[in-house]
Amino acid sequence: MLAYPSLQDRSTSLQAIIRQALLFGELSNRSAETVHRISQQPDISEDEQRMLAILQEALGYGYVERRE
């Protein structure tokens, strides 16, 4: 399980992964795994939920593809 020193660090990491995915149009398996782990945290914030929803929409519409 990932251990973040603070919730802010976790949110910052999630935001960076999602920005990169949107910028380049792809999400690596490692990044997808990290996103999944963050999404399973019991204390996920509303901002994190919104970021995850944006990523899910981008994946659903084909703007972002999963890469190995």
Contacts in CASP RR format, 6 or more apart in sequence:
PFRMAT RR
TARGET T0000
AUTHOR 0000-0000-0000
METHOD contacts of the structure
MODEL  1
MLAYPSLQDRSTSLQAIIRQALLFGELSNRSAETVHRISQQPDISEDEQR
MLAILQEALGYGYVERRE
1 37 0 8 1.000
2 10 0 8 1.000
2 34 0 8 1.000
2 37 0 8 1.000
2 38 0 8 1.000
4 10 0 8 1.000
4 13 0 8 1.000
7 43 0 8 1.000
7 45 0 8 1.000
10 38 0 8 1.000
10 41 0 8 1.000
10 48 0 8 1.000
11 45 0 8 1.000
11 47 0 8 1.000
11 48 0 8 1.000
11 51 0 8 1.000
13 34 0 8 1.000
13 38 0 8 1.000
14 34 0 8 1.000
14 35 0 8 1.000
14 38 0 8 1.000
14 48 0 8 1.000
14 51 0 8 1.000
14 52 0 8 1.000
15 51 0 8 1.000
17 27 0 8 1.000
17 31 0 8 1.000
17 34 0 8 1.000
17 35 0 8 1.000
18 35 0 8 1.000
18 51 0 8 1.000
18 54 0 8 1.000
18 55 0 8 1.000
20 31 0 8 1.000
21 27 0 8 1.000
21 31 0 8 1.000
21 55 0 8 1.000
21 58 0 8 1.000
21 64 0 8 1.000
22 54 0 8 1.000
22 55 0 8 1.000
22 58 0 8 1.000
22 63 0 8 1.000
22 64 0 8 1.000
25 58 0 8 1.000
25 63 0 8 1.000
25 64 0 8 1.000
25 65 0 8 1.000
26 64 0 8 1.000
26 65 0 8 1.000
26 66 0 8 1.000
26 67 0 8 1.000
27 35 0 8 1.000
27 55 0 8 1.000
27 59 0 8 1.000
27 64 0 8 1.000
27 65 0 8 1.000
27 66 0 8 1.000
27 67 0 8 1.000
28 66 0 8 1.000
28 67 0 8 1.000
28 68 0 8 1.000
29 66 0 8 1.000
29 67 0 8 1.000
29 68 0 8 1.000
32 66 0 8 1.000
35 52 0 8 1.000
35 55 0 8 1.000
38 44 0 8 1.000
38 48 0 8 1.000
38 52 0 8 1.000
39 48 0 8 1.000
39 52 0 8 1.000
44 52 0 8 1.000
55 64 0 8 1.000
58 64 0 8 1.000
59 65 0 8 1.000
59 66 0 8 1.000
END
